[in-house]
Amino acid sequence: MTILASLLLWVVCLSCHAGLQPVRYGLPLSSAPYRTGMWAVRLITSLMALVITLRDGTIIGMVEWCMTFPVAGVIVAVCVAGLRRDRP
């Protein structure tokens, strides 16, 4: 369950990261209040994932935290590719 929670938190974090760089990822622009919220969510979710995984122990927790990041990155990349505004 820890890995699933960490994965979900990383997906939210990386989605906000992509939303903060809309030109790079070809996403629609967002307003300033949403960008501030996404910045805060990006910070909080990554720290929450770290805290959740460290409950399993320091070494195992760090491995889980670092392991779920790239998996979440692939999930977000596939979703962003489906949302691009300049696709044919």
Sequence and secondary structure as in RCSB ss.txt:
>XXXX:A:sequence
MTILASLLLWVVCLSCHAGLQPVRYGLPLSSAPYRTGMWAVRLITSLMALVITLRDGTIIGMVEWCMTFPVAGVI
VAVCVAGLRRDRP
>XXXX:A:secstr
 HHHHHHHHHHHHHHHHHHH HHHHT     HHHHHHHHHHHHHHHHHHHHHHHTT HHHHHHHHHHHHHHHHHH
HHHHHHHH TT  
